[in-house]
Amino acid sequence: MVDLYPEKLITIITTSALEDRLVRIFRERGTSGYTLVPARGAGSRGEQSGLEFDANILVKVVLPGDRVDTVLDDLKRMIGKGYHLTVYVSDVSVITPEKFTKPFGG
Amino acid sequence: MLSNLMIPAVLFFGLGVLARLIKSDLKFPPDLAKALSIYLLMAIGLHGGVELAKVELAAAVNAIAWALILGFSMPILGYWLLVVTRRVSPMDAAAIAAHYGSVSAGTFLTAIAFLDAKGIDYETYPLIMLAVMESPAIIVGLLLAAQARQKVKLGAGGDGASMVANGNENGDERARLGTLLHEALTNSSVVILVGSMVIGAISLPGAMDTLKPFIDEIFMGALCLFLFEMGMEAARRLKDFKQVGALLVGYGILMPLIGGTVGVAIGHYALGFGVGGTTLVAVLAASASYIAVPPAMRLAVPEANPSLYLTLSLGITFPFNVVLGIPLYHGMASMLAGS
């Protein structure tokens, strides 16, 4: 039986124009990394075709529960300014918890 | 009149629209449009650069000055027209106006295909104007949006606490303007276009000859591919017409007509171009950006609705210019130059 350790997963869906800003938040808040994929779909702002000028991204960050709030505060502030972000947080289990404590990028 | 449309690039645009309307499963590989637009800007830049090495400095400076005047004044006019109708919020108006002050390289290249097909010569200066006109409208759009945002805030009333908050927000706003100015001036199309022009201008003529197949011979084919995909993108926006409403659809046609008329006047009277060059200046003034400006507005004016400005610039103004606008501006230019 492999040991499992609880972590939080934040998933964000938003326009690719915000990529740099999100990465800056992750760095400043000391997350251990992030994964980003191009995304397509439809929502309150209409259909996203995935072309350069009309592209969405889906970003996933796994982090310890006690660091979730700082990131969520920053995201809420962006939403308050009018940016459109779909954000959800879920409980996940990992097998290597030490992987998620060290900040990325030195 | 119909013969104006019998140009492969325009016909492929029509095929793209048709493919979408008949719900074909046709799909282009991801990033093809991006790759093609890099190629097209590079090729036209190199081509222009070779010609630019031969032009007069005074005339070039004059063309740049008029490009700046157009780039700064068109979005202000566009904003004012939108605010008067009271159909959209000031934030939406600022974002839309920025699109109309900037330019569409796709429309410009279609105009070149049109002129080539008719065997009409054109000056090289409009190409410099294309590079110059990418950025000013983005800056004007940002300033208009910042002003509208300030008004909304003042309208919301100001007790002590919110005054303090405003102070912080202002610093924020300034930092945001700084990054966006940087982005407006270093935006990818500007870098590719200006960089290729300089390379074309300073390279040895013999060395440039080896690039001839790349610059000239495959250019129109690549443009056909690009417009093919853009036709599908434009048609995808058709169903959003209902959402934007008849008045805004009218705006998407009125703005290029105003811009085209102003552009013909500037090209003929102020710059003294022939029919070809005057047509190209009109196309610059009439076209609306749909590649450079939307991401900038998403970032800078998040309050504005992207489906409004994308539908207007890509779904209405771009097809209008490709099909009707270009021959119309050419007709106006011929009338002026003929008289």
Interface residues (C-beta under 8 A of the other chain):
Chain A: T15 S16 A17 L18 P38 R45 G46 E47 S49 G50 L51 E52 F53 D54 K81 G82 Y83 H84
Chain B: P30 D31 A33 K34 E233 R236 D240 Y290 I291 P294 P295 A296 R298 L299 P302 E303 N305 P306 S307 L310
